[in-house]
Amino acid sequence: MTVERSGFQSGARRHAVVIGAGAVGSATAIEALRAGLRVTVVPPGEPAAPQATSSGHAR
């Protein structure tokens, strides 16, 4: 077994979870994909709901 300095096995693909699918979450997910990570995007609730992260940005 070969272990890299970061503590991950060589060949193992790291996984990122991005909470929020708005502009910032989507951009973060794209950059994580470009960096070679596996990405899961989790929208926190209904789109444009009052608790949505980006709901206040359009006001």
C-alpha positions as CSV (number, residue, x, y, z in Angstrom):
1,M,0.0,0.0,0.0
2,T,1.4,3.4,-1.0
3,V,0.3,6.4,1.0
4,E,0.8,9.9,-0.3
5,R,1.8,12.8,2.0
6,S,-1.8,14.0,2.2
7,G,-2.7,10.7,3.9
8,F,-4.8,9.4,1.0
9,Q,-4.0,6.2,-0.8
10,S,-2.4,6.7,-4.2
11,G,-5.0,6.4,-6.9
12,A,-7.8,7.1,-4.5
13,R,-10.1,9.9,-5.7
14,R,-11.0,12.5,-3.2
15,H,-14.6,13.6,-2.8
16,A,-16.0,17.0,-2.0
17,V,-19.6,17.8,-0.9
18,V,-20.8,21.3,-1.8
19,I,-23.8,22.6,0.0
20,G,-25.8,25.0,-2.1
21,A,-26.4,25.0,-5.8
22,G,-26.5,28.7,-6.4
23,A,-23.8,30.7,-8.2
24,V,-21.1,30.2,-5.6
25,G,-21.9,26.5,-5.0
26,S,-21.9,25.8,-8.7
27,A,-18.6,27.6,-9.3
28,T,-17.1,25.8,-6.4
29,A,-18.3,22.4,-7.7
30,I,-16.9,23.2,-11.2
31,E,-13.5,24.1,-9.8
32,A,-13.4,21.0,-7.6
33,L,-14.1,18.9,-10.7
34,R,-11.3,20.6,-12.5
35,A,-9.0,19.8,-9.6
36,G,-9.9,16.1,-10.1
37,L,-12.2,15.7,-7.1
38,R,-15.5,13.7,-7.2
39,V,-18.2,16.2,-6.4
40,T,-21.7,16.0,-4.8
41,V,-23.8,19.1,-4.8
42,V,-26.5,19.2,-2.2
43,P,-29.2,21.9,-2.5
44,P,-30.4,22.8,1.0
45,G,-34.1,22.9,0.1
46,E,-36.6,24.0,-2.5
47,P,-35.1,26.3,-5.2
48,A,-35.6,30.0,-4.3
49,A,-37.1,29.1,-0.9
50,P,-36.8,31.8,1.8
51,Q,-34.0,29.8,3.6
52,A,-32.0,29.4,0.3
53,T,-28.5,30.9,0.6
54,S,-28.9,33.1,-2.5
55,S,-32.5,34.2,-1.9
56,G,-31.5,37.6,-0.5
57,H,-29.1,38.4,-3.3
58,A,-31.8,39.3,-5.8
59,R,-33.6,41.7,-3.5
